[in-house]
Amino acid sequence: MESLLAILIGGLFASAIYMILRRSIIKLIIGLSLLAHACNLLIFTIGTVVRGKAPLIEEGNKYVTETVADPLPQALILTAIVIGFAVTAFTIVLIEQVYQSVGVDDTDKLTASDK
């Protein structure tokens, strides 16, 4: 399971970097979103994937005696999803304003329009 997730994460990182390096601003937004998803999956994989085990200590025990899911990476990923959604929404609005004022989606032509 971890090797499949490692291949998926590597593919997401590669496609995210490819999209970020493109000249279109829309592809930049898609690449940043893919990069956020790849980072979330990386954090999830580092926190060890355990299916069907709740992150609870059984009643009467002081310590965890068997393998359970770690709740910290899950909480970090949930927070990162919300922050990533907010950043993506802000970026889309910002890019829409730039496109309305300049009329170009190409990043090379955006630098020439500053003059």
N, C-alpha and C positions, 0 to 999 in steps of 0.2 A: 504494500500500500504506500509506503514512504517513497519507494522508487518511482511509482507512477505519479505521485504528487511532485516529486523533484523534477521529473520531465515536464509536467504541466507548468510548474513555476518557471522553469528555464525558458519554455516556449513563450509564456506571457511576458517575461522580462525582455526577451529578444524582440518580440513583436512590438512591445511598448517603446523600446529604444528606436526601432525602425520608424515607427509612427512619429515619434518626437523629432526625429531628424528630417522629416519631410518639410516642404516649404509651405504647405497649407496650414492655416491656423486651426481649422476644424480637425484636421488629423493630429495636430498637437494636443487638442483637448482629449481626443480619443486615446492617444498615447499616454497622457497623464492618468486617465481613468484606468487603463490597463495596468499601468505601473502601480497604482494604489491597490488594485485587486491582487497583483502578484505579491506585493508586500504583505497583504493580509493573509494570503495562503502560506507565505513563508513563516509568519508568526504562528499560524495555526499548526504547521508541521513541526516547528521547533518545540511547541508545547506538548508533543507526543499525541498521536491520534489514538484514542481509546473509545471504542464503540460500546454503548449500552451501560456504561458505568457512571453513576452520579458522583459529583465531587463532594461527597458527604462522608463523615465519620460515623460508623455504626453506633447505635446506642449501647452504652456500657464500655466502649473503648476510648482510650485517650489518644491513640495514634492511628494512622491509616495502616491497615494490615495487608491490603491487597492493592492492585493497580487500579487507580481511578483517574478520571479526567481532571486536568488542571484548569480551574476556573479563571485564572489570571489572563492567559492568552485570549480566552473567549471574550472577556470584558474589554481587553485592549482592542480586539478586532471590532467589536460593536461600536466602540467610541471612534475608531478610525473610519468606519463606514459612514457614520453621521458627519464627521468632519470632512471626509472626502466628498460626500454629496454636497455639502455647503460650499466647498471650494470650487467644485465643478459648476454649480449653479452660478456662482459669482463670476467665474471665468467666462461662461456662456454669455452672460449679460454684458460683461466688459468687451468681449469680442464683437457682440452685436453693435455696441455703440461705436467701436472703432470702424467696423464695416460700414455703418451708416455715414460716418463723417468722412472716411477716406474713399470707400467704394471698392476696395481691393482686399482679396483674401490672401494674397501672396506676401510672405514675410520679407522678401527682398525688396518689394516695391513699397512696403511700409516705411522703411528707413529713408527712401528717397522722397517721401511725401512730407518730411519734417521741414523742409526748406521753404 
